[in-house]
Amino acid sequence: MKSKLLIIFLIVVIIKCGDNDPITTEDINYRQEMRDFIIDISNYAKSINNNFLIIPQNGQELITNSGEADGAIQTEYLTAIDATGRESMFYGFYADDEETPFEDQQHLLELCLLCEQNNIEVLTTDYCSTKSKINNSYLINEQNGFISFAADERNLNNITNYPVLPYNVNSNNIEHISDAQNFLYLINSENFNTKTDFINTVSQTNYDLIIMDLYHNETAFTLEEVEKLRIKNNGSKRLVICYLSIGEAEDYRYYWQQSWKTDKPAWLEPENPNWEGNYKVKYWHIDWQNIIYGNNNSYLKKILDAGFDGVYLDIIDGFEYFEEK
């Protein structure tokens, strides 16, 4: 009997101590851990720049306790963010240039409308290339009070040819995110030979807001370069927002260590089969969070130092991976 109890005890210890993770799987509320992560990111960023914008993309289920629009509002989380990004609400949920099924569409729409009701601006990105679908995407999003962009390329590596001018183009100075009437989502600069080429091309547009990466070919944009991007072609000001993935690690970033592929840290999970070079992470782990924010070598501090107006946080719905797992 004693030997059986010892075996059971050892099994429990192995499970509890596995991966050197101080928190066991059974103890984790994955949604609340993501909320807390974003709240901490917001507090850190706004302690340095009170006007810095925090914009999580996807994962709108975090705004209520149930993940549904009729659930109780998570007030602390909503207070920490300034806007929310939503991909594929009307087009591209399962395939590019295909309409999102009604049931999925309604679920996302209700949550995004709830954000608007709580003074959280909604930026939507639909993935469609057919002109009629692009027109419909802009129209439906505007009718719901959302700021939208119709991307004809999933890799977000180009400035779309249609429409020729940004939707609702204007010459207003964009001081607050609520002033924006359109945006450009261009986080992959692979089609631009140099940073100068990127800056000159984007500067010739009149988008009210740009979402871009901190780096071009592993070289960060400087404070002076970001300031140039802040001026629209018509001379008025716009907002420049920086992309940052917090739910996956990317093996092409400055923080990546080649040894991790064979001797992985406790927080590193398998590679995302849909995106080469992207790895799921235990985002509640302190070592991963230290990479993202809170110190001078953190990714967020580099973004703040470069003078961006805010950050566009991706893989917020990373909690789904662990809930399903």
C-alpha positions in Angstrom: 0.0 0.0 0.0 2.8 2.4 0.9 4.6 1.7 -2.4 1.4 2.6 -4.3 1.0 5.8 -2.4 4.7 6.7 -3.1 4.2 6.1 -6.8 1.1 8.3 -6.8 2.9 11.0 -4.9 5.8 10.9 -7.4 3.5 11.2 -10.3 1.8 14.3 -8.8 5.2 15.9 -8.1 6.3 15.3 -11.7 3.1 16.8 -13.1 3.3 19.8 -10.7 7.0 20.5 -11.5 7.0 19.7 -15.2 8.6 22.3 -17.5 9.9 24.2 -14.5 6.7 26.3 -14.7 5.7 27.6 -11.2 2.0 27.6 -12.1 0.3 24.3 -12.8 -2.1 23.9 -15.7 -5.0 23.3 -13.3 -4.4 26.6 -11.6 -4.4 28.8 -14.7 -7.3 31.0 -15.8 -5.9 31.6 -19.3 -8.2 34.5 -20.1 -7.5 36.3 -16.9 -3.7 35.8 -17.4 -4.0 37.5 -20.8 -6.0 40.3 -19.3 -3.5 40.8 -16.6 -0.6 40.7 -19.1 -2.2 43.5 -21.2 -3.1 45.5 -18.1 0.5 45.4 -16.9 1.8 46.3 -20.4 -0.6 49.3 -20.4 0.5 50.4 -17.0 4.1 50.2 -17.9 3.7 52.1 -21.2 1.5 54.8 -19.9 3.9 55.4 -17.0 6.4 56.5 -19.6 3.9 58.1 -22.1 0.5 58.7 -20.7 -0.9 59.2 -24.3 0.5 55.9 -25.6 -2.2 53.8 -27.2 -2.8 50.2 -26.2 -4.6 48.3 -29.0 -5.0 44.5 -28.6 -6.0 42.6 -31.8 -8.6 39.9 -31.6 -9.6 38.1 -28.4 -12.6 40.4 -27.9 -14.0 37.6 -25.6 -11.8 39.1 -22.9 -14.0 42.1 -22.5 -16.7 40.1 -20.6 -16.5 37.3 -18.0 -18.2 34.8 -20.2 -16.7 35.8 -23.6 -20.2 36.7 -24.9 -21.7 40.1 -25.4 -24.3 39.6 -22.6 -21.6 38.8 -20.0 -20.4 41.1 -17.2 -17.9 43.7 -18.4 -14.3 43.3 -17.4 -13.9 47.0 -16.4 -10.2 46.9 -15.4 -9.3 45.4 -18.8 -11.3 47.9 -20.8 -9.8 50.8 -18.8 -6.4 49.6 -19.8 -7.0 49.6 -23.5 -7.7 52.5 -25.9 -9.0 50.5 -28.9 -9.3 47.0 -30.2 -8.4 45.4 -33.5 -10.5 42.7 -35.2 -9.6 40.6 -38.1 -11.9 38.9 -40.6 -15.2 39.9 -39.0 -16.9 40.1 -42.4 -14.4 38.6 -44.8 -11.6 36.1 -44.4 -12.4 34.2 -41.3 -11.8 30.8 -42.9 -10.5 31.8 -46.3 -9.4 35.0 -48.0 -12.0 36.7 -50.1 -14.8 34.6 -48.6 -17.6 36.0 -46.5 -17.3 35.1 -42.8 -20.2 32.7 -41.8 -23.1 34.5 -40.2 -22.9 32.8 -36.8 -19.2 33.7 -36.4 -19.8 37.2 -37.8 -22.6 37.9 -35.3 -20.5 36.7 -32.4 -17.7 39.0 -33.3 -20.0 41.9 -34.3 -21.8 41.9 -30.9 -18.6 42.0 -29.0 -17.1 44.8 -31.1 -20.3 46.8 -30.8 -20.0 46.3 -27.0 -16.5 47.8 -27.2 -17.9 50.9 -29.0 -20.6 51.2 -26.4 -17.8 51.4 -23.8 -15.8 54.0 -25.7 -13.3 51.5 -27.1 -12.6 52.3 -30.8 -12.7 49.3 -33.1 -10.2 48.8 -36.0 -11.3 46.0 -38.3 -9.3 44.3 -41.0 -11.1 42.2 -43.6 -9.2 40.0 -46.1 -10.8 40.4 -49.5 -9.6 41.3 -53.0 -12.8 41.3 -55.1 -13.9 44.9 -55.6 -17.5 44.3 -54.7 -16.5 42.6 -51.4 -14.0 45.4 -50.6 -16.8 48.0 -51.2 -19.1 46.0 -49.0 -16.5 45.6 -46.2 -15.9 49.3 -46.0 -19.7 50.1 -46.1 -20.7 47.6 -43.4 -17.8 48.6 -41.1 -18.7 52.3 -41.4 -22.4 51.6 -40.7 -21.3 50.0 -37.5 -19.0 52.8 -36.5 -15.8 50.9 -37.1 -12.5 52.1 -38.6 -11.6 49.6 -41.3 -9.1 48.4 -43.8 -9.7 45.9 -46.6 -6.4 43.9 -47.1 -6.0 42.1 -50.4 -2.9 40.3 -49.1 -2.8 38.2 -45.9 0.9 38.9 -45.4 0.1 42.6 -45.1 3.1 43.5 -47.3 1.6 46.1 -49.7 -0.4 49.2 -50.1 -3.6 48.2 -51.8 -4.4 49.5 -55.3 -8.1 49.6 -54.6 -9.6 51.9 -53.6 -7.2 54.4 -55.2 -7.6 56.7 -52.2 -8.1 55.7 -48.6 -11.7 55.2 -47.7 -13.1 58.5 -46.2 -9.8 60.3 -47.1 -9.5 63.6 -45.3 -7.0 66.4 -44.5 -7.7 66.5 -40.8 -5.0 66.3 -38.1 -5.4 63.0 -36.3 -4.7 63.7 -32.6 -6.7 60.9 -31.1 -7.6 57.5 -32.4 -11.3 58.5 -32.5 -10.3 61.1 -35.1 -9.2 58.4 -37.5 -11.4 57.5 -40.4 -9.2 54.9 -42.1 -5.9 53.1 -41.6 -3.2 51.2 -43.4 -2.0 47.8 -42.1 1.5 47.3 -43.4 3.6 45.2 -41.0 5.7 43.3 -43.6 8.2 45.6 -45.4 9.6 42.8 -47.6 8.6 44.6 -50.8 10.6 47.7 -49.9 14.4 47.6 -50.6 15.3 50.1 -47.8 13.8 51.9 -44.9 14.0 55.1 -47.0 12.0 53.4 -49.8 9.4 52.4 -47.2 9.2 55.9 -45.6 9.0 57.7 -49.0 6.2 55.4 -50.2 4.1 55.5 -47.1 4.6 59.3 -46.8 2.9 59.7 -50.2 -0.3 58.3 -48.8 -3.1 60.0 -46.8 -4.0 57.3 -44.4 -5.0 58.6 -40.9 -3.2 55.8 -39.1 -0.5 53.4 -40.0 0.2 50.0 -38.3 3.7 48.9 -39.1 6.6 46.9 -37.6 9.5 48.3 -35.6 12.0 46.7 -37.9 12.9 46.6 -41.6 15.4 43.8 -42.3 16.2 43.6 -38.6 17.1 47.3 -38.4 14.8 49.4 -36.2 13.1 52.6 -37.4 14.5 55.6 -35.5 12.7 58.4 -33.7 13.4 60.7 -36.7 12.1 58.2 -39.2 8.9 57.6 -37.3 8.4 61.4 -37.1 8.6 61.6 -40.9 5.9 58.8 -41.2 3.6 60.8 -38.9 3.0 63.4 -41.7 0.4 62.6 -44.4 1.0 63.5 -48.0 -1.4 66.4 -47.6 0.6 67.8 -44.7 -1.7 66.9 -41.9 -0.7 64.6 -39.0 -1.5 61.0 -38.5 -0.9 58.3 -35.9 1.9 55.7 -36.3 1.2 52.4 -34.4 3.8 49.6 -33.9 2.9 45.9 -34.2 4.0 43.6 -31.3 3.1 39.9 -30.9 2.8 38.9 -27.3 1.1 35.5 -27.7 3.8 34.0 -29.9 7.6 34.2 -30.1 9.1 34.9 -33.5 12.5 33.4 -34.4 13.4 36.4 -36.6 13.4 38.8 -33.6 16.3 40.3 -31.8 15.5 38.3 -28.6 15.5 34.9 -30.2 18.3 32.5 -29.3 19.1 29.6 -31.6 19.7 27.3 -28.7 16.0 27.5 -27.9 15.1 25.0 -30.6 17.0 22.2 -28.9 17.1 23.5 -25.3 13.8 25.4 -25.1 12.9 27.7 -22.2 10.0 26.7 -19.9 7.7 29.2 -21.6 8.2 28.2 -25.2 5.6 26.0 -26.9 5.6 24.3 -30.3 5.8 26.1 -33.6 2.5 27.4 -35.1 1.8 25.1 -38.1 0.2 27.9 -40.0 3.0 30.5 -39.5 6.6 29.3 -39.9 8.9 30.7 -37.4 6.2 31.6 -34.9 6.0 29.7 -31.6 3.2 29.6 -29.0 4.3 30.9 -25.6 3.1 30.6 -22.0 2.5 34.3 -21.9 1.9 34.3 -18.2 5.5 33.2 -17.6 7.7 36.0 -16.1 10.7 35.3 -18.4 8.5 35.8 -21.5 6.9 38.9 -20.0 10.3 40.4 -19.3 11.1 40.1 -23.0 8.0 42.1 -23.8 8.0 44.9 -21.3 9.3 46.3 -18.0 13.0 46.9 -18.7 15.3 48.9 -21.1 15.9 45.9 -23.3 12.3 44.9 -23.6 10.5 45.0 -26.9 8.0 47.6 -25.7 10.7 49.9 -24.4 12.3 49.9 -27.9 8.9 50.8 -29.4 8.4 53.7 -26.9 12.0 54.9 -27.5 11.3 55.0 -31.3 8.5 57.5 -30.7 5.5 55.4 -31.9 2.0 56.6 -30.8 0.9 53.2 -29.6 1.2 49.5 -29.9 -0.9 46.9 -31.7 -0.7 43.7 -29.6 -1.2 40.5 -31.6 -2.1 36.9 -30.7 -4.3 38.1 -27.9 -6.5 35.1 -28.6 -3.5 32.8 -27.6 -5.6 31.7 -24.6 -7.7 29.6 -27.0 -4.6 27.4 -27.8 -4.2 26.5 -24.1 -7.9 26.1 -23.4 -8.2 23.7 -26.3 -4.9 22.0 -25.4 
